[in-house]
Amino acid sequence: MGPQFRGLFWHTLGRMLLLYFVPHLLLAVFFQFQYRRLQRDNLRAHLQVLAHQARCFRISAQAI
């Protein structure tokens, strides 16, 4: 393999990394952040429901 092909190989490899792997990596990072935010929001909503149920239970227990 001559030096001119070696340079072409590295140029092609660099372009492949930029055009194929970098967009996929960016998408993976974006969806990971979205998933973590969704989990956090779901946990917060779940805790709010539990707090509301506890308040309702205390009110109904006091009425008896």
PDB file as gemmi writes it, atoms N, CA and C in Angstrom:
CRYST1    1.000    1.000    1.000  90.00  90.00  90.00 P 1                      
ATOM      1  N   MET A   1       0.858  -1.169   0.000  1.00  0.00           N  
ATOM      2  CA  MET A   1       0.000   0.000   0.000  1.00  0.00           C  
ATOM      3  C   MET A   1       0.899   1.225   0.000  1.00  0.00           C  
ATOM      4  N   GLY A   2       0.738   2.061  -0.990  1.00  0.00           N  
ATOM      5  CA  GLY A   2       1.576   3.235  -1.131  1.00  0.00           C  
ATOM      6  C   GLY A   2       1.145   4.358  -0.220  1.00  0.00           C  
ATOM      7  N   PRO A   3       2.002   5.361  -0.077  1.00  0.00           N  
ATOM      8  CA  PRO A   3       1.687   6.487   0.803  1.00  0.00           C  
ATOM      9  C   PRO A   3       0.462   7.285   0.341  1.00  0.00           C  
ATOM     10  N   GLN A   4       0.229   7.334  -0.988  1.00  0.00           N  
ATOM     11  CA  GLN A   4      -0.940   8.073  -1.449  1.00  0.00           C  
ATOM     12  C   GLN A   4      -2.231   7.363  -1.020  1.00  0.00           C  
ATOM     13  N   PHE A   5      -2.214   6.027  -0.975  1.00  0.00           N  
ATOM     14  CA  PHE A   5      -3.409   5.294  -0.532  1.00  0.00           C  
ATOM     15  C   PHE A   5      -3.589   5.368   0.976  1.00  0.00           C  
ATOM     16  N   ARG A   6      -2.484   5.452   1.692  1.00  0.00           N  
ATOM     17  CA  ARG A   6      -2.569   5.568   3.150  1.00  0.00           C  
ATOM     18  C   ARG A   6      -3.243   6.892   3.541  1.00  0.00           C  
ATOM     19  N   GLY A   7      -2.873   7.952   2.864  1.00  0.00           N  
ATOM     20  CA  GLY A   7      -3.509   9.239   3.120  1.00  0.00           C  
ATOM     21  C   GLY A   7      -4.984   9.216   2.755  1.00  0.00           C  
ATOM     22  N   LEU A   8      -5.297   8.573   1.637  1.00  0.00           N  
ATOM     23  CA  LEU A   8      -6.694   8.450   1.228  1.00  0.00           C  
ATOM     24  C   LEU A   8      -7.484   7.628   2.233  1.00  0.00           C  
ATOM     25  N   PHE A   9      -6.856   6.580   2.770  1.00  0.00           N  
ATOM     26  CA  PHE A   9      -7.518   5.744   3.773  1.00  0.00           C  
ATOM     27  C   PHE A   9      -7.876   6.557   5.012  1.00  0.00           C  
ATOM     28  N   TRP A  10      -6.920   7.340   5.523  1.00  0.00           N  
ATOM     29  CA  TRP A  10      -7.191   8.125   6.735  1.00  0.00           C  
ATOM     30  C   TRP A  10      -8.224   9.216   6.467  1.00  0.00           C  
ATOM     31  N   HIS A  11      -8.171   9.805   5.278  1.00  0.00           N  
ATOM     32  CA  HIS A  11      -9.164  10.822   4.918  1.00  0.00           C  
ATOM     33  C   HIS A  11     -10.563  10.194   4.862  1.00  0.00           C  
ATOM     34  N   THR A  12     -10.670   9.038   4.233  1.00  0.00           N  
ATOM     35  CA  THR A  12     -11.959   8.348   4.130  1.00  0.00           C  
ATOM     36  C   THR A  12     -12.446   7.900   5.503  1.00  0.00           C  
ATOM     37  N   LEU A  13     -11.554   7.400   6.321  1.00  0.00           N  
ATOM     38  CA  LEU A  13     -11.937   6.976   7.666  1.00  0.00           C  
ATOM     39  C   LEU A  13     -12.425   8.161   8.491  1.00  0.00           C  
ATOM     40  N   GLY A  14     -11.744   9.283   8.397  1.00  0.00           N  
ATOM     41  CA  GLY A  14     -12.168  10.483   9.115  1.00  0.00           C  
ATOM     42  C   GLY A  14     -13.531  10.966   8.662  1.00  0.00           C  
ATOM     43  N   ARG A  15     -13.774  10.949   7.368  1.00  0.00           N  
ATOM     44  CA  ARG A  15     -15.085  11.355   6.853  1.00  0.00           C  
ATOM     45  C   ARG A  15     -16.167  10.387   7.321  1.00  0.00           C  
ATOM     46  N   MET A  16     -15.852   9.099   7.340  1.00  0.00           N  
ATOM     47  CA  MET A  16     -16.827   8.112   7.791  1.00  0.00           C  
ATOM     48  C   MET A  16     -17.185   8.347   9.254  1.00  0.00           C  
ATOM     49  N   LEU A  17     -16.178   8.640  10.062  1.00  0.00           N  
ATOM     50  CA  LEU A  17     -16.447   8.918  11.470  1.00  0.00           C  
ATOM     51  C   LEU A  17     -17.330  10.144  11.629  1.00  0.00           C  
ATOM     52  N   LEU A  18     -17.048  11.182  10.903  1.00  0.00           N  
ATOM     53  CA  LEU A  18     -17.828  12.412  11.019  1.00  0.00           C  
ATOM     54  C   LEU A  18     -19.237  12.252  10.473  1.00  0.00           C  
ATOM     55  N   LEU A  19     -19.379  11.579   9.361  1.00  0.00           N  
ATOM     56  CA  LEU A  19     -20.679  11.518   8.695  1.00  0.00           C  
ATOM     57  C   LEU A  19     -21.576  10.407   9.212  1.00  0.00           C  
ATOM     58  N   TYR A  20     -21.018   9.391   9.844  1.00  0.00           N  
ATOM     59  CA  TYR A  20     -21.836   8.267  10.284  1.00  0.00           C  
ATOM     60  C   TYR A  20     -21.899   8.150  11.802  1.00  0.00           C  
ATOM     61  N   PHE A  21     -20.763   8.096  12.436  1.00  0.00           N  
ATOM     62  CA  PHE A  21     -20.747   7.812  13.868  1.00  0.00           C  
ATOM     63  C   PHE A  21     -21.124   9.018  14.719  1.00  0.00           C  
ATOM     64  N   VAL A  22     -20.701  10.201  14.362  1.00  0.00           N  
ATOM     65  CA  VAL A  22     -20.989  11.381  15.176  1.00  0.00           C  
ATOM     66  C   VAL A  22     -22.490  11.670  15.248  1.00  0.00           C  
ATOM     67  N   PRO A  23     -23.246  11.649  14.137  1.00  0.00           N  
ATOM     68  CA  PRO A  23     -24.689  11.861  14.270  1.00  0.00           C  
ATOM     69  C   PRO A  23     -25.378  10.803  15.132  1.00  0.00           C  
ATOM     70  N   HIS A  24     -24.956   9.563  15.002  1.00  0.00           N  
ATOM     71  CA  HIS A  24     -25.546   8.513  15.833  1.00  0.00           C  
ATOM     72  C   HIS A  24     -25.213   8.727  17.303  1.00  0.00           C  
ATOM     73  N   LEU A  25     -24.010   9.148  17.578  1.00  0.00           N  
ATOM     74  CA  LEU A  25     -23.622   9.425  18.956  1.00  0.00           C  
ATOM     75  C   LEU A  25     -24.436  10.586  19.518  1.00  0.00           C  
ATOM     76  N   LEU A  26     -24.622  11.634  18.732  1.00  0.00           N  
ATOM     77  CA  LEU A  26     -25.421  12.771  19.182  1.00  0.00           C  
ATOM     78  C   LEU A  26     -26.870  12.360  19.449  1.00  0.00           C  
ATOM     79  N   LEU A  27     -27.435  11.550  18.584  1.00  0.00           N  
ATOM     80  CA  LEU A  27     -28.798  11.077  18.806  1.00  0.00           C  
ATOM     81  C   LEU A  27     -28.894  10.228  20.066  1.00  0.00           C  
ATOM     82  N   ALA A  28     -27.926   9.365  20.287  1.00  0.00           N  
ATOM     83  CA  ALA A  28     -27.939   8.521  21.483  1.00  0.00           C  
ATOM     84  C   ALA A  28     -27.864   9.364  22.750  1.00  0.00           C  
ATOM     85  N   VAL A  29     -27.020  10.378  22.746  1.00  0.00           N  
ATOM     86  CA  VAL A  29     -26.896  11.256  23.915  1.00  0.00           C  
ATOM     87  C   VAL A  29     -28.194  12.036  24.123  1.00  0.00           C  
ATOM     88  N   PHE A  30     -28.781  12.551  23.049  1.00  0.00           N  
ATOM     89  CA  PHE A  30     -30.028  13.303  23.153  1.00  0.00           C  
ATOM     90  C   PHE A  30     -31.140  12.443  23.754  1.00  0.00           C  
ATOM     91  N   PHE A  31     -31.311  11.224  23.236  1.00  0.00           N  
ATOM     92  CA  PHE A  31     -32.390  10.378  23.739  1.00  0.00           C  
ATOM     93  C   PHE A  31     -32.105   9.869  25.148  1.00  0.00           C  
ATOM     94  N   GLN A  32     -30.850   9.743  25.525  1.00  0.00           N  
ATOM     95  CA  GLN A  32     -30.524   9.365  26.898  1.00  0.00           C  
ATOM     96  C   GLN A  32     -30.968  10.469  27.862  1.00  0.00           C  
ATOM     97  N   PHE A  33     -30.694  11.723  27.508  1.00  0.00           N  
ATOM     98  CA  PHE A  33     -31.142  12.834  28.358  1.00  0.00           C  
ATOM     99  C   PHE A  33     -32.663  12.899  28.420  1.00  0.00           C  
ATOM    100  N   GLN A  34     -33.324  12.689  27.276  1.00  0.00           N  
ATOM    101  CA  GLN A  34     -34.782  12.704  27.260  1.00  0.00           C  
ATOM    102  C   GLN A  34     -35.347  11.593  28.150  1.00  0.00           C  
ATOM    103  N   TYR A  35     -34.755  10.406  28.098  1.00  0.00           N  
ATOM    104  CA  TYR A  35     -35.219   9.274  28.896  1.00  0.00           C  
ATOM    105  C   TYR A  35     -35.038   9.560  30.386  1.00  0.00           C  
ATOM    106  N   ARG A  36     -33.880  10.120  30.753  1.00  0.00           N  
ATOM    107  CA  ARG A  36     -33.648  10.434  32.167  1.00  0.00           C  
ATOM    108  C   ARG A  36     -34.621  11.486  32.662  1.00  0.00           C  
ATOM    109  N   ARG A  37     -34.929  12.496  31.819  1.00  0.00           N  
ATOM    110  CA  ARG A  37     -35.894  13.520  32.205  1.00  0.00           C  
ATOM    111  C   ARG A  37     -37.291  12.923  32.363  1.00  0.00           C  
ATOM    112  N   LEU A  38     -37.661  12.021  31.463  1.00  0.00           N  
ATOM    113  CA  LEU A  38     -38.960  11.359  31.549  1.00  0.00           C  
ATOM    114  C   LEU A  38     -39.066  10.533  32.830  1.00  0.00           C  
ATOM    115  N   GLN A  39     -38.004   9.816  33.179  1.00  0.00           N  
ATOM    116  CA  GLN A  39     -38.003   9.045  34.423  1.00  0.00           C  
ATOM    117  C   GLN A  39     -38.156   9.955  35.637  1.00  0.00           C  
ATOM    118  N   ARG A  40     -37.440  11.060  35.655  1.00  0.00           N  
ATOM    119  CA  ARG A  40     -37.515  11.992  36.775  1.00  0.00           C  
ATOM    120  C   ARG A  40     -38.915  12.587  36.907  1.00  0.00           C  
ATOM    121  N   ASP A  41     -39.516  12.967  35.787  1.00  0.00           N  
ATOM    122  CA  ASP A  41     -40.863  13.530  35.819  1.00  0.00           C  
ATOM    123  C   ASP A  41     -41.883  12.490  36.280  1.00  0.00           C  
ATOM    124  N   ASN A  42     -41.733  11.253  35.832  1.00  0.00           N  
ATOM    125  CA  ASN A  42     -42.643  10.194  36.260  1.00  0.00           C  
ATOM    126  C   ASN A  42     -42.512   9.916  37.753  1.00  0.00           C  
ATOM    127  N   LEU A  43     -41.296   9.930  38.259  1.00  0.00           N  
ATOM    128  CA  LEU A  43     -41.099   9.719  39.689  1.00  0.00           C  
ATOM    129  C   LEU A  43     -41.729  10.846  40.494  1.00  0.00           C  
ATOM    130  N   ARG A  44     -41.560  12.080  40.038  1.00  0.00           N  
ATOM    131  CA  ARG A  44     -42.153  13.223  40.724  1.00  0.00           C  
ATOM    132  C   ARG A  44     -43.679  13.118  40.728  1.00  0.00           C  
ATOM    133  N   ALA A  45     -44.277  12.748  39.608  1.00  0.00           N  
ATOM    134  CA  ALA A  45     -45.732  12.598  39.539  1.00  0.00           C  
ATOM    135  C   ALA A  45     -46.203  11.460  40.440  1.00  0.00           C  
ATOM    136  N   HIS A  46     -45.462  10.380  40.480  1.00  0.00           N  
ATOM    137  CA  HIS A  46     -45.817   9.246  41.340  1.00  0.00           C  
ATOM    138  C   HIS A  46     -45.782   9.653  42.812  1.00  0.00           C  
ATOM    139  N   LEU A  47     -44.773  10.395  43.203  1.00  0.00           N  
ATOM    140  CA  LEU A  47     -44.680  10.839  44.592  1.00  0.00           C  
ATOM    141  C   LEU A  47     -45.795  11.812  44.943  1.00  0.00           C  
ATOM    142  N   GLN A  48     -46.195  12.643  44.002  1.00  0.00           N  
ATOM    143  CA  GLN A  48     -47.319  13.543  44.245  1.00  0.00           C  
ATOM    144  C   GLN A  48     -48.614  12.767  44.442  1.00  0.00           C  
ATOM    145  N   VAL A  49     -48.825  11.730  43.674  1.00  0.00           N  
ATOM    146  CA  VAL A  49     -50.024  10.897  43.833  1.00  0.00           C  
ATOM    147  C   VAL A  49     -50.001  10.203  45.191  1.00  0.00           C  
ATOM    148  N   LEU A  50     -48.852   9.691  45.580  1.00  0.00           N  
ATOM    149  CA  LEU A  50     -48.759   9.040  46.897  1.00  0.00           C  
ATOM    150  C   LEU A  50     -49.033  10.022  48.026  1.00  0.00           C  
ATOM    151  N   ALA A  51     -48.529  11.251  47.904  1.00  0.00           N  
ATOM    152  CA  ALA A  51     -48.779  12.260  48.937  1.00  0.00           C  
ATOM    153  C   ALA A  51     -50.262  12.607  48.990  1.00  0.00           C  
ATOM    154  N   HIS A  52     -50.904  12.714  47.848  1.00  0.00           N  
ATOM    155  CA  HIS A  52     -52.338  13.002  47.813  1.00  0.00           C  
ATOM    156  C   HIS A  52     -53.138  11.857  48.439  1.00  0.00           C  
ATOM    157  N   GLN A  53     -52.765  10.630  48.141  1.00  0.00           N  
ATOM    158  CA  GLN A  53     -53.465   9.486  48.725  1.00  0.00           C  
ATOM    159  C   GLN A  53     -53.278   9.454  50.239  1.00  0.00           C  
ATOM    160  N   ALA A  54     -52.093   9.801  50.713  1.00  0.00           N  
ATOM    161  CA  ALA A  54     -51.843   9.817  52.155  1.00  0.00           C  
ATOM    162  C   ALA A  54     -52.686  10.892  52.830  1.00  0.00           C  
ATOM    163  N   ARG A  55     -52.794  12.069  52.201  1.00  0.00           N  
ATOM    164  CA  ARG A  55     -53.651  13.128  52.760  1.00  0.00           C  
ATOM    165  C   ARG A  55     -55.108  12.685  52.803  1.00  0.00           C  
ATOM    166  N   CYS A  56     -55.588  12.061  51.748  1.00  0.00           N  
ATOM    167  CA  CYS A  56     -56.976  11.592  51.716  1.00  0.00           C  
ATOM    168  C   CYS A  56     -57.207  10.519  52.778  1.00  0.00           C  
ATOM    169  N   PHE A  57     -56.246   9.657  52.970  1.00  0.00           N  
ATOM    170  CA  PHE A  57     -56.374   8.603  53.973  1.00  0.00           C  
ATOM    171  C   PHE A  57     -56.414   9.206  55.373  1.00  0.00           C  
ATOM    172  N   ARG A  58     -55.562  10.211  55.636  1.00  0.00           N  
ATOM    173  CA  ARG A  58     -55.567  10.852  56.949  1.00  0.00           C  
ATOM    174  C   ARG A  58     -56.894  11.569  57.198  1.00  0.00           C  
ATOM    175  N   ILE A  59     -57.423  12.246  56.192  1.00  0.00           N  
ATOM    176  CA  ILE A  59     -58.694  12.953  56.345  1.00  0.00           C  
ATOM    177  C   ILE A  59     -59.811  11.962  56.616  1.00  0.00           C  
ATOM    178  N   SER A  60     -59.838  10.846  55.890  1.00  0.00           N  
ATOM    179  CA  SER A  60     -60.905   9.874  56.099  1.00  0.00           C  
ATOM    180  C   SER A  60     -60.731   9.162  57.438  1.00  0.00           C  
ATOM    181  N   ALA A  61     -59.504   8.987  57.902  1.00  0.00           N  
ATOM    182  CA  ALA A  61     -59.280   8.339  59.205  1.00  0.00           C  
ATOM    183  C   ALA A  61     -59.712   9.268  60.341  1.00  0.00           C  
ATOM    184  N   GLN A  62     -59.527  10.562  60.176  1.00  0.00           N  
ATOM    185  CA  GLN A  62     -59.930  11.522  61.208  1.00  0.00           C  
ATOM    186  C   GLN A  62     -61.463  11.626  61.265  1.00  0.00           C  
ATOM    187  N   ALA A  63     -62.146  11.408  60.168  1.00  0.00           N  
ATOM    188  CA  ALA A  63     -63.603  11.547  60.125  1.00  0.00           C  
ATOM    189  C   ALA A  63     -64.287  10.386  60.830  1.00  0.00           C  
ATOM    190  N   ILE A  64     -63.609   9.277  60.983  1.00  0.00           N  
ATOM    191  CA  ILE A  64     -64.236   8.104  61.597  1.00  0.00           C  
ATOM    192  C   ILE A  64     -64.236   8.225  63.091  1.00  0.00           C  
TER     193      ILE A  64                                                      
END                                                                             
